[in-house]
Amino acid sequence: MKLVTFNHDLVALLKQWRNEVGGKYDGKYKSWQYWQPFSKTILKRLQELHDLGVKSE
């Protein structure tokens, strides 16, 4: 997932999820890394957020 604009709320969510399930931010590649089996959980949560955003527009 490429985040084009900086969204403080999304970053806060990613940090919360990192603390919840484990993960890290890779500054070199500007990406978040979550490990199995939790990466599937994170992807599902992001898809749900996307669906909510699409429906509200």
N, C-alpha and C positions, 0 to 999 in steps of 0.2 A: 504494500500500500504506500503510495507516495502522497505525502501531505504537502500541498503547495503553499497554503497560507498557515501561519502560526496561529493555532487555536489553543488558548490557555486552558479552556475547559477540557478539551480532548487530551492535552498533555497531563492534566491532573488525573483524568480517568486512567490513562496508561500507567502512570506512577502508582495509583491505587491498586490496579490489577497486578502490577509488578510485585508490590508488597504482599498481595494476597496469594498469588500462585507462584511467584518466582519469575525472574526475568531480568533483562538489563537493557540499557540504552547504549548503542554503539555509535559514539560520536564521529568516528571515522567515516562511517557509511550513512550516518543520520537515520538509523533504523532501530526499532525495538525488536528484541529477541525474546521469545517465550518458548519454553521447551515442552515436549510431549509429556503427558497428554493434554496439558493446559493450553497449548497453542490453538487447538481446535475450539476450546472454550472461548478464548480471546477472539478468534475469527468469528464465531457465532455472535458474540456480543457486538462486535463492530458491524456485522451484517444487520443486526436488529436496529442499531442506531441509524444506519444508512436507510433502512426501510422506513423508520419513523420520520427521518428528514425528508424523504421523497414524498411521503404522504402529506406532510404539513405544507409543502410548497404549492 
